[in-house]
């Protein structure tokens, strides 16, 4: 015989196979299905909905973790911290838009110093005559 159970009958020693492993995912399809069902989002939940949602969540998690790992490596660290997550999300245009309303605890802010606050470069240029910018006042935006 072929070693398979007759059609419609499960063999006695057959192990169950999770929906996550069938879909090739790490995220739990069964748990997401249960949460969708108990969450009162809809009266009925299709069989493909939790699989698709688990796949999307797994993809987004992998994307954020990859960028955060790169940020940690740039800072010569081996452990990802909330700061690395913040830098990863805010430096990526699409993730920043997706998570615009999210506050990452202990994440800090992006380093940003406006050019106006930086010290002026004194590279040996000629000083302006009269000791101030604007010259003799011709073309000034203020009129007296």
Backbone bond lengths (Angstrom), bond angles and torsions (degrees), N, CA, C in turn:
res aa  C-N    CA-C-N  psi(-1)  N-CA   C-N-CA  omega(-1)  CA-C   N-CA-C  phi
1 X - - - 1.448 - - 1.522 109.55 -
2 X 1.305 115.53 172.61 1.461 120.30 -174.31 1.525 112.67 -85.95
3 X 1.301 120.31 -8.76 1.455 122.36 179.52 1.520 113.89 86.71
4 X 1.304 116.62 2.51 1.461 119.88 178.86 1.518 109.83 -101.17
5 X 1.324 114.81 154.22 1.463 119.72 178.28 1.521 109.02 -74.09
6 X 1.328 117.45 155.29 1.462 119.84 176.94 1.528 110.46 -59.72
7 X 1.302 115.81 155.95 1.465 121.15 -176.68 1.521 110.47 -57.46
8 X 1.320 115.78 131.04 1.454 121.18 177.39 1.502 114.21 86.36
9 X 1.338 118.58 -3.64 1.463 120.72 -179.28 1.527 108.77 -121.51
10 X 1.297 116.34 133.97 1.463 120.94 177.66 1.524 109.03 -87.62
11 X 1.319 115.39 142.54 1.460 117.92 177.53 1.518 109.53 -73.71
12 X 1.327 116.51 158.32 1.459 120.17 -173.28 1.527 113.27 -70.90
13 X 1.334 116.87 -29.86 1.463 118.15 -176.97 1.524 112.57 -105.48
14 X 1.320 118.01 18.16 1.465 121.15 -179.69 1.526 109.78 -74.62
15 X 1.327 114.49 133.11 1.468 119.82 176.76 1.521 109.07 -89.08
16 X 1.325 115.86 147.38 1.450 119.95 175.63 1.520 110.30 -73.80
17 X 1.315 115.11 154.00 1.462 120.56 178.94 1.522 107.01 -123.22
18 X 1.316 116.06 126.65 1.460 119.53 -175.58 1.523 110.36 -70.41
19 X 1.326 114.54 155.48 1.454 119.20 178.45 1.517 110.72 -68.24
20 X 1.330 117.15 -27.60 1.459 120.22 177.09 1.525 110.56 -65.45
21 X 1.318 117.21 -44.73 1.462 119.80 179.93 1.527 110.97 -69.38
22 X 1.321 117.68 -33.80 1.462 119.88 176.32 1.519 110.87 -64.07
23 X 1.327 116.26 -36.84 1.462 120.13 -179.25 1.523 111.47 -86.43
24 X 1.332 117.82 -7.11 1.457 120.48 -179.05 1.513 112.80 73.35
25 X 1.320 116.65 34.87 1.461 122.04 -176.50 1.520 110.61 -115.68
26 X 1.327 115.46 158.60 1.456 121.62 173.27 1.529 110.83 -95.06
27 X 1.326 117.08 -29.42 1.455 120.49 -177.88 1.536 109.84 -75.10
28 X 1.343 117.60 146.92 1.467 121.16 -172.50 1.527 112.80 -79.35
29 X 1.329 115.32 109.29 1.466 120.53 179.49 1.528 110.63 -67.52
30 X 1.332 117.68 -42.47 1.463 120.68 -178.74 1.518 112.54 -63.20
31 X 1.320 116.35 -41.63 1.462 119.44 179.28 1.523 110.96 -66.09
32 X 1.328 117.11 -40.76 1.467 120.10 178.73 1.523 109.89 -64.82
33 X 1.340 117.41 -38.23 1.468 120.31 176.91 1.531 110.44 -62.25
34 X 1.331 116.03 -44.81 1.462 119.57 178.99 1.528 111.34 -61.55
35 X 1.332 116.74 -43.28 1.468 119.77 -179.41 1.524 111.73 -66.98
36 X 1.339 116.68 -36.68 1.462 119.34 176.70 1.527 110.89 -66.37
37 X 1.324 116.20 -39.82 1.470 119.64 -178.73 1.519 111.70 -67.92
38 X 1.313 117.21 -41.95 1.460 120.50 -177.03 1.527 112.54 -83.77
39 X 1.317 117.41 -7.53 1.456 120.63 -175.91 1.507 115.09 -85.31
40 X 1.319 117.99 -1.76 1.468 122.29 -179.38 1.527 111.87 55.19
41 X 1.350 116.47 40.35 1.463 120.22 174.85 1.519 110.47 -82.91
42 X 1.341 116.26 -33.59 1.457 121.60 178.42 1.522 107.69 -156.54
43 X 1.342 115.04 162.16 1.461 119.28 179.13 1.524 111.30 -68.13
44 X 1.329 115.85 -37.80 1.468 120.45 -176.86 1.529 109.14 -128.14
45 X 1.319 115.47 144.81 1.468 122.19 178.59 1.528 106.85 -121.81
46 X 1.316 116.88 122.73 1.460 121.03 179.62 1.518 111.24 -70.06
47 X 1.325 115.71 164.09 1.461 120.59 -177.88 1.526 111.62 -71.25
48 X 1.327 117.60 -28.18 1.460 120.50 -177.63 1.511 113.94 -85.40
49 X 1.324 117.45 -18.39 1.460 120.60 -175.23 1.527 112.95 -62.29
50 X 1.331 120.22 -48.49 1.465 118.53 -179.93 1.534 112.88 -68.26
51 X 1.331 117.31 -28.73 1.460 120.17 177.37 1.527 109.53 -66.43
52 X 1.311 116.40 -46.83 1.466 121.81 179.80 1.531 110.38 -62.93
53 X 1.326 116.23 -44.18 1.459 119.97 -179.26 1.522 111.29 -65.21
54 X 1.319 117.84 -40.08 1.457 120.98 177.56 1.520 110.44 -63.59
55 X 1.329 117.10 -39.11 1.462 120.62 179.26 1.528 111.25 -65.79
56 X 1.319 117.16 -41.27 1.466 120.84 179.32 1.531 110.52 -66.11
57 X 1.337 116.47 -44.84 1.457 120.13 179.11 1.534 111.47 -62.65
58 X 1.315 116.27 -40.23 1.466 120.27 179.10 1.527 110.96 -65.00
59 X 1.339 116.73 -41.03 1.462 120.52 179.20 1.527 111.19 -63.73
60 X 1.345 116.66 -46.92 1.462 120.26 -179.10 1.531 110.93 -63.51
61 X 1.321 116.76 -40.10 1.460 120.47 178.63 1.521 111.11 -63.84
62 X 1.327 116.61 -43.53 1.465 120.07 178.97 1.515 111.28 -63.75
63 X 1.320 117.10 -38.99 1.470 121.13 179.50 1.524 110.98 -64.06
64 X 1.332 116.43 -48.09 1.468 119.93 -179.42 1.527 110.64 -64.67
65 X 1.330 116.97 -42.08 1.462 119.53 -179.53 1.525 112.18 -66.30
66 X 1.322 117.32 -35.66 1.463 119.17 177.86 1.521 110.98 -65.16
67 X 1.338 116.98 -45.66 1.464 120.40 179.07 1.523 111.49 -66.36
68 X 1.329 117.12 -38.18 1.460 120.27 178.31 1.522 110.94 -67.57
69 X 1.322 117.17 -37.30 1.461 120.27 176.28 1.514 111.52 -64.04
70 X 1.342 116.51 -38.16 1.466 119.78 175.82 1.523 110.87 -64.76
71 X 1.336 117.20 -40.10 1.468 120.81 178.58 1.523 110.81 -65.20
72 X 1.330 117.09 -39.46 1.467 120.51 178.20 1.525 110.24 -65.55
73 X 1.325 116.18 -42.26 1.467 119.32 179.70 1.529 111.03 -65.68
74 X 1.339 117.80 -36.34 1.465 120.73 177.21 1.521 111.70 -62.92
75 X 1.338 116.40 -30.08 1.467 121.44 178.16 1.522 112.38 -93.26
76 X 1.345 117.25 12.38 1.470 123.44 178.22 1.525 111.70 59.35
77 X 1.336 116.51 40.00 1.461 121.76 177.49 1.522 108.84 -117.95
78 X 1.331 115.45 153.45 1.459 120.03 177.70 1.525 112.05 -106.24
79 X 1.306 117.87 -7.60 1.462 122.24 -179.02 1.525 109.23 -115.69
80 X 1.337 115.89 132.43 1.463 120.53 178.66 1.522 108.92 -80.72
81 X 1.319 116.22 126.83 1.464 122.60 179.59 1.534 108.94 -111.11
82 X 1.328 117.73 169.36 1.462 119.10 175.37 1.529 112.88 -58.49
83 X 1.325 117.07 -30.02 1.466 120.63 176.82 1.542 110.45 -62.26
84 X 1.316 116.88 -41.66 1.459 120.49 179.71 1.528 110.63 -67.36
85 X 1.339 116.40 -37.21 1.468 119.63 176.07 1.523 110.69 -63.10
86 X 1.323 116.49 -43.07 1.466 120.98 179.30 1.530 111.07 -62.05
87 X 1.329 116.56 -46.71 1.460 119.70 179.79 1.520 111.07 -62.88
88 X 1.327 116.76 -39.55 1.464 120.57 -179.41 1.525 111.10 -64.60
89 X 1.330 116.49 -46.58 1.461 120.36 -175.84 1.521 110.86 -69.87
90 X 1.311 117.39 -44.29 1.477 120.20 -174.06 1.522 112.74 -75.96
91 X 1.319 118.65 -21.61 1.468 120.64 177.93 1.523 112.16 -86.73
92 X 1.318 117.68 -10.83 1.461 121.72 176.89 1.528 108.19 -99.73
93 X 1.342 116.29 124.06 1.460 119.92 -173.03 1.530 112.64 -62.66
94 X 1.330 117.39 -45.18 1.466 120.08 -175.83 1.523 111.72 -72.30
95 X 1.340 117.22 -42.13 1.466 119.43 178.46 1.521 110.84 -66.85
96 X 1.328 116.64 -36.05 1.460 119.91 178.73 1.527 110.61 -63.68
97 X 1.335 116.14 -38.99 1.464 119.61 177.84 1.528 110.61 -68.14
98 X 1.341 116.55 -41.36 1.462 120.55 -179.67 1.526 111.35 -64.61
99 X 1.323 117.26 -40.53 1.462 122.37 -175.93 1.523 111.51 -106.30
100 X 1.338 116.65 34.23 1.468 119.96 -176.51 1.524 111.72 -66.31
101 X 1.326 118.16 -31.86 1.457 120.20 -178.83 1.515 113.59 -93.62
102 X 1.332 117.59 10.63 1.458 121.67 -175.43 1.522 109.78 -100.47
103 X 1.322 116.33 134.56 1.457 121.87 173.09 1.518 108.55 -105.47
104 X 1.326 116.16 123.06 1.459 121.51 178.39 1.521 107.14 -93.37
105 X 1.326 116.45 115.05 1.452 121.22 -177.58 1.524 110.10 -62.35
106 X 1.332 116.42 136.29 1.467 123.83 -179.23 1.524 112.29 62.90
107 X 1.338 116.97 20.96 1.458 120.20 -177.40 1.507 114.57 -86.75
108 X 1.333 117.28 -24.29 1.460 119.80 -177.71 1.522 111.26 74.72
109 X 1.337 114.92 -163.19 1.458 121.47 179.96 1.522 108.66 -125.58
110 X 1.338 115.04 165.31 1.454 118.98 176.61 1.521 109.92 -70.80
111 X 1.319 118.06 140.83 1.455 119.43 176.86 1.528 110.19 -67.20
112 X 1.316 116.34 121.15 1.459 120.73 -177.19 1.524 108.75 -152.32
113 X 1.331 116.19 113.82 1.462 121.75 175.24 1.523 107.01 -117.59
114 X 1.350 118.64 118.49 1.467 119.92 179.52 1.527 111.18 -61.50
115 X 1.328 116.00 149.46 1.465 121.22 -178.13 1.526 111.85 -61.52
116 X 1.331 117.16 -30.03 1.465 120.16 -177.66 1.528 111.62 -65.93
117 X 1.329 117.11 -26.98 1.461 120.52 -177.24 1.526 112.97 -89.55
118 X 1.325 117.16 -11.64 1.454 119.55 178.95 1.521 109.85 -75.89
119 X 1.351 118.42 150.43 1.472 120.01 179.88 1.519 110.73 -64.12
120 X 1.342 115.30 147.61 1.455 120.99 179.47 1.514 109.12 -69.73
121 X 1.326 115.96 143.59 1.457 120.07 178.03 1.521 108.71 -85.04
122 X 1.317 116.32 124.02 1.466 121.02 177.72 1.522 107.58 -106.43
123 X 1.318 115.60 82.50 1.453 121.51 -175.78 1.518 112.53 -94.29
124 X 1.331 120.10 32.50 1.457 122.45 177.44 1.520 113.04 77.24
125 X 1.339 118.08 23.81 1.454 120.07 179.18 1.527 109.80 -77.76
126 X 1.318 116.03 159.36 1.459 121.97 -178.30 1.533 109.80 -70.12
127 X 1.341 118.32 130.58 1.471 119.06 175.84 1.529 109.91 -70.59
128 X 1.351 115.31 150.00 1.460 119.74 -179.70 1.518 109.81 -74.06
129 X 1.327 115.77 148.92 1.464 120.12 179.23 1.519 109.49 -74.89
130 X 1.322 116.53 147.16 1.449 121.21 179.77 1.513 112.22 89.38
131 X 1.309 119.48 -9.80 1.448 122.04 174.45 1.511 114.82 80.36
132 X 1.340 119.40 0.71 1.461 120.37 176.77 1.512 109.13 -142.81
133 X 1.346 114.25 160.89 1.454 118.65 178.11 1.519 109.25 -77.69
134 X 1.308 115.51 154.57 1.458 118.31 175.24 1.511 112.12 106.64
135 X 1.298 120.22 -12.96 1.461 122.31 176.73 1.507 112.26 68.10
136 X 1.358 116.86 -130.98 1.460 122.14 -175.19 1.505 113.48 -88.83
137 X 1.291 117.71 2.40 1.459 120.42 175.94 1.507 112.51 98.99
138 X 1.336 117.97 -5.76 1.457 119.75 178.09 1.524 108.81 -69.11
139 X 1.290 116.80 133.29 1.450 121.17 -179.64 1.517 112.71 81.98
140 X 1.313 117.81 12.42 1.453 120.79 179.96 1.518 109.37 -72.49
141 X 1.319 116.02 150.23 1.453 119.94 -178.37 1.525 111.51 -77.28
142 X 1.319 116.82 -16.93 1.460 119.45 179.57 1.526 109.21 -100.83
143 X 1.328 116.97 138.14 1.468 120.66 177.68 1.522 108.52 -115.84
144 X 1.345 114.51 141.88 1.465 120.05 -178.26 1.486 111.15 -117.09
